[in-house]
């Protein structure tokens, strides 16, 4: 009986990209029940890592799968190739503008004056009180109720 053909999933792409960085490691994919198994072999010793057949969790799932692969390969004793660092110049941020703070040295002579002296001269005015609102004009029914007194219930 022939073996079922495996479908490609985002897990396979992430696994192959990661396994290309581990020299001396061979791998194969198997169907085990409802899940796939990635069988990793290094120096004659093998381990397997399972992953789902459906791409239900395509955001974090492949990243977690790669993390499981790394743990299994480290347990087997495999060494990962160092990734090359970029040769582009490093970008620096102007931290004073990014934080919104204006950092001034203490030797600056402009700060010798009291910064709160100008605030002492500010006079605050009391808010004007609005005139009282006129009483609402009563309709004929309200006037009649007022003339008759409070209704009893």
Buried (B, 14 or more C-beta within 10 A) or exposed (E): EEEEEEEEBBBBEBBEEBBEEBEEBEBEBEEEEEEBBBBBBBEEEBBBBBBBBEEEBEEEBBEEBBEBBBEBBEEBEBEEEEEEEEEEEEEEEEEEEEEEEEEEEEEEEEEEEEEEEEEEEEEEEEEEEEEEEEEEEEEEEEEEEEEEEEEEE
